[in-house]
Amino acid sequence: MAHRPSFGTKLIDLHCDSVSSLIAGKDLGKSHPDLHVDIPRLKTGGVGIQVFAAYVPPNTSNPYDYVLQRINAIDAFSKSHEQLVSIETYKEAAAVMKTEKTGIIISVENGLAISDSEFDNSIKKLEELRKLKVRIMTLVHSEHLDWIASCTGTKAFSPDIPSDKSQELSRNGEKLLDAMDDLGIIPDLSHTSEKGFWDVIKHCKKPIMASHSCAHALCSHPRNLKDDQLKALGDTGGIVGINFFSAFLSQEFLNSYMKNNRTPDKSIIVPWTIIADHIDHMVKFAGIDSVALGSDFDGISSAPNGVTGSDFYPVLEEELIKRNYTEKDISKIFYKNFLRLFKIWDK
């Protein structure tokens, strides 16, 4: 997998959960066969920018302290190797893409990190996260918050201050989105409920993103986006990053995964070309200017056959070339679409 494809396009990956490796004390400057992301793989794959998510599990006690620990670990990692560069602004992002180094952008996964019974404290926490170079926040994870609903929440959504009985974004949620707009923190809709998705799209003044999702038409997991959602992201100038989790890509794998309590039949082989199938579908409905990459590496329990980690991207590019994507098309999917969005949100 060390060879480079015809174009050798550098790329931006909008989501990985490799902070868990950092917290575990692993040196990602070295190769780790059991991981998806390390510096050697990033270099081989041509990753120009990797977004590291500071993930906060649902029901975490002291979620703000929890996320600060992860943000600090990511920041320390970005300063620990000459190959890496800490990225906060659009100009820094555009500049690093012209080098052989890899930029690191920090995101927060789960608005639980800022949720507080005193709403003013939520705003203050959001402001502090921005001071720590956070530029993206996935609004919710697998359980509802009191201001935004999850696509997989197990209890009835009970908003703190409803905007409307039919909404799954509360008035406080709207205020938090306004604060994110002011601060330059991009809202990320991956994990948001379908109704919440539409509430957020309707409220936001700038184009937004779903950093690590797939196409519902090809695999019906509730995490995936339906065709009208993809079209809405495209129509508003937003972007969607393709997720590499087999249960979001393959209907056969998902059926087995759910039937066997998240232990799929090992005989099911998911081909890596299915990633390109989802890209094809997303391009059809969202448009070539709104599709991106968001692997979810080191946060997924199963990737398609042949997807070993960040070194996989040149193989994906070769497949897209075979499918008649032009160099211009691939550069948009691989990095230009996010840079366009990032520039709009840069503060």
N, C-alpha and C positions, 0 to 999 in steps of 0.2 A: 504493500500500500504506500510505499515511499515515492513512487513516481508521481509526477504532476500531470494534470490533464492539459488539453489543448490551450485553454485560456489561462489557467493558473490563477483564477480570481480569488482575491482575499475575501474574507467574510466577517460578518458580525453575528454571533450567536446570542440571542436575547434572553436565554435562561439556562442556568445550570444550578444544581444544588450541592456543588462541591465544597461549600463551606463546612459541611459535615466532616470531610476529610481533613480540613485544616484544624477544626476543633479537636479531632482525634489525634492531632500531632503528626500527621503524615507530611513528608517533604515532597510537595508537588513539583519540585525542581527535578526530580528523578522519575523514571518510568515506573508505573504501577499497573501491572497486567490486570489487576482486579478492579481498577477504576476506569472511568471514562475520560476524565480531564486531568492532564498533567502538562507541564511545560513542553516536554518532547512531543507529545501528541498535538498540542496547540500549534507548534512550529510546523510539524509535518502536514497538518491540515490546512495551514494558511489562515489561521484564525487571527484577524486583525484586532478584534475587540471581543472579549467574553464578558457578558453580564453575569455577575455572581449574585445570586439571591440570598438574602438573609431571611431564611424561612422560620416562621413562628408556628409551631403546631397548635391546633385548636385546644382550648382549655389549659393552655400554659399559664402557670402562676407567674406573676411578675413579668408579663410579656415584653414590656419595654426594656427592662434590664436584660432579658434574654436576647432581644434583637441587637442591643448595643454590643453584647459580647461577640455576636457574629459579624457585625459591621466592623468592629475593631480587628477581628481576625482577617477579614477580607482586605482591609486597608493595610495591615501589616504585611500580608502576602504580596500585595501589589508593589510594595517597596523593598521586597526581600531579594529580588532577582533582577539582574540587568536586562533580561528579556522582557520584563513587565513595566507598564506605565499606568499610573493611576489617572483615570479620566473623569473629569467633571463637566466639561463644557463641549459644545459642538465643535469649536475650533480645535480643541485638543483631540477630539475624536477624528476629525477630518485629517489632522496632521499625522496621527499615528498610523492611519491607513496607508500612508505613503512610505512607511518604514517597514522593517522586518520585525518589529517588536509587536507585542500583544498588549492592548490596552484593557484595563479592568474598570468596568462600571458597576456601581453598587445599586442593587434594587432591594426592596423589602417585600417579602411574600407573606401577606396576610395583614389587613388593617387592624387586626387584634393588637398589633404592636402599639398603636396609638389610642385604642379605645379606652375611655376613662369615664367613670360616673359623672365627673365634672367636665362638661364639654370644653370649657376653656383650656383644661389640661390637655385634651386631645389636640387642640390647635398648637399649643406650646410644644408638645412632643413632635408634631409634624414639622414645626419650624426647626427643632433641634436635629431631626433627621436630615433636613436639607443642609444644615451646617456641616453635617458629617458626609456630604457629597452624595447623598441618596438622590437619584434622578428618576426612579420608577417605583411605583408601589402597586403590587397586586392587591386589589381592594379587599378580597376575602379568600378564605381557603375552603375546606371541606365542611365547615359548619357555619350557620348564619351568625352574623354579628347583629347588634341591635340597630345598626344603621344601614346595612346592606345584606342582601340574601345570597346564599351560596347555591350553586346548582346541585349540590349533593347534601344539603342540610337535612338532618334527620327529624327535626322538630318543626312545628309551625313557626313561620317567621313572625316575630312580634317586634315591630320597629319602636324605637324610643319615642319619636315624635313623627307620626305619619304625615306625609305630604298629601296623601290621598289613600283611601282604603285599598285601592287597586295597585298601589305602588310597592316596590320592594327596594326602594331607596328613600330613606326618611329625610325630613327637613334638615336634621343634623348631618346626614350624609351629603345632602346638597351643599351645605356650608363647608364640609370638608373638601369636596371637589373644588369649590371656589378657592379655598385656601391652597390646594395643590396647584391650581391654575396660577395663582399669584406667586407661588414659590418656584414654579417650574418643575414640579414632580409629575411625571406622566402617569395617568391612571391606566392600570392594566386589568382588563376584563376577564382574563382566564380565571376560571372557578366561579365567576359571578352567575347567578341564576338567569334564565332566559328573560324573564320580566325585568329583573334588575339591569340586565344588559341594555334593554331598550330605554329604561329610565335614565341610565347614565349617558347613553348616546344622545338622548334628547336634551339633557341638561348641559353637557360640556360644550364650551364655545370653540375649543380647538380639537383637531383630530386626535384620536387616542388609539390604544393598541390592545391586542390579546396576544401576549408574548409567547405562549406555549399551548396551542390548541390545534385540533385537527378538524376535518370535514365530517359533519354528522351524516351526510348523505352516504358516505362510504363506511362509516362505523358509528353506530348509534349510541355511543356513550354520552351521558348528559354533559360531560365536560366539553364535548365537541360543538362546533358552531354550525347552525343550519344555514341553508343557502341565502335566506333573506338577511341573516346576520352578517354573513360574509359580504353581501352586496352593500349593506349599510356601512360597514367599515370602509369599503372602497369608495362609496359615494361621498363620504365625509372626509376622505383623505387619510383615514387610519390604516393600520397594518395588522396582519396576523402572522405569527411565527409558527411554523410547523413543528409539532411535538413528535418525538421519536419513540414514544411508549407503544409497545405492540398492542396493548388493550385499547388504545385510542386510534390505532391505524387499521387493525384487522378485525372484521366482524366475527370471523371464526374464532380467533383468539379470545376476543371479548366474551363470546358466548361460553367458552370453556372456562375462562377466568371467573366469571360470575357463578356459573353452575357449581364449580368446585371450590367455592369460598376463597377466591383469589389465588388458587393453585392450578394453573392451566395444564392441560394435557401436554406433556413434553414432546409428544409426537407431532404436534402442530408446528410447522415451520413457516414463519412469516418472512417472506422475501424482502430484502432491503429496498427493492424497486417500488414497493408500496408507498414509500415516502414520496417518490416522484409522482405516483398516482394522485396523492392528496394535493401536491403542488399543482398538478394539472387542473384539478377540480377547483381549487382556490383561485387560480388565475382566471378560470372561466367565470366565476361569480364575483370575486372581489376586484379582479383586474391585475395586470402585471405590475402596477405601481403600488400594490397593497399587500404583497406576499413577501414573507421574510422567513428566517430560521430561528427556532427556539427549542432546542433539542430536549431540554429537561435532563441532560446528562447527570449522572450520579444521584438522580432523584427518581429514577425509573427502575423497576425490578426486572424488566425484560425489554430488550431492543431487538429489532429485526435481525435475522441471520446475516452476519457479515458486518454489522455496525458495532465496531469495537470502541468507538469514542471519537474524540475530536479529530483524529487522523482520518476519519471516514469521508470528509467533505470533498476531496478531489474525486473520489469515486462517484459521489452524487452529481458532481458537475459533469463528469463524463456521460452519465445517464441523461442529464438534461440536454446535453449537446446532441446525443443520439435522437432525442425527441424534438429536435429542430429548434430549441431555444437558442437565440443569438447571444453573442457576447454581451450586448447591451441588456438583453432580458435577464441574463444570469447575474450581471453586476447589480441590477435593481433588486433581485431577490436576495442576493448574498449580502449586500451592504447598503446600497444607495437609498432604498426605501426607508430604512431606519434613519439614516443620516438626514434625509429630508424632514422626517418627523421630529427628530432631535433638534434640528435648527429652529423649527417653529416654537419648540418648548424651551429653548435655551434662555436662561436668565442670568 
